[in-house]
């Protein structure tokens, strides 16, 4: 197999903080993230010399991510892909210890799939934003609906509330985020400033409201964390008081959240120059701090709330969607569809007798 194509281009620059590679090594992880507008899957690991390894592949409107050491799930414009690691334990391919191959693809149609998770029965669960529901894949249908918010009266391709984030608890869907609780077509755009809410999937109740375009709820260390994206704050939900407790301000529109040890990794985007992303509380907060919005990743120490490491992205990429941590992997790569490598990577097994 020929060497993979050069990953860096003059239009793109990724710069890590001085200790960011050491942090990856200490935690024993690699990172994956998707870029929404430019349609890229990035895999961040370490080269043998300890410097960052940056690998990317192109998938049209890459968005939701879910990662284990040997499997990735990722949503794209009209499909949901399951990647499998083609390498055996201890095997190295061109310096990489994981080779993710898009092995199974489900055609969902353009339903604007956002967050992805796997439940206790190993079933894919995803946020179907266009139809304002949680769904799963099907061998026959575009999707199978599993749950819808209590305020959504009908499943229709109308993106009524912009349902986007999914938090699992005990391997079951537990919390979701939406930009609003509206029940009319595209109604969420009129509630961007403070219409955001968190919904308990089990009780069917809105447990928190008044957020600005929230994303990426996650249950970790007995807390429900959430990104108040339109305000630029990473924080958690006080379930007793029904309030959002901000922890860290990040200079950007927040989407994508993952945890390892005492650290959170959040994704930052530059707001789009359109009506949807202008006039948000984030604009005032940045102005007050004399700061510009950034695109990249930031590592937050949960014990202090400090931003201790970062990866800054400049150039052609201005917007991220999801972030995933790949534990126990030092340097991952993946196959895509833009080169002919995928024709020549062939794995097989023997049928059991």
JOCORFEN-V661912 format. One record per run of one state. SS is the DSSP state (h for helix, s for strand, l for the rest). FROM is the first residue (numbers start at 0). LEN is the number of residues. If there is no record, write none. Layout:
ss	from	len
SS	FROM	LEN
SS	FROM	LEN
//
This chain:
ss	from	len
l	0	11
s	11	5
l	16	3
h	19	8
l	27	1
s	28	7
l	35	4
s	39	7
l	46	5
s	51	7
l	58	6
s	64	4
l	68	2
s	70	5
l	75	3
s	78	7
l	85	7
s	92	1
l	93	2
s	95	1
l	96	1
s	97	10
l	107	5
s	112	6
l	118	5
s	123	5
l	128	4
s	132	4
l	136	7
s	143	5
l	148	14
s	162	7
l	169	2
s	171	7
l	178	8
h	186	5
l	191	4
s	195	5
l	200	4
s	204	7
l	211	3
s	214	6
l	220	2
s	222	6
l	228	4
s	232	6
l	238	4
s	242	7
l	249	3
s	252	8
l	260	2
s	262	7
l	269	5
h	274	3
l	277	3
h	280	8
l	288	7
s	295	6
l	301	5
s	306	9
l	315	4
s	319	8
l	327	4
s	331	3
l	334	6
h	340	4
l	344	9
//
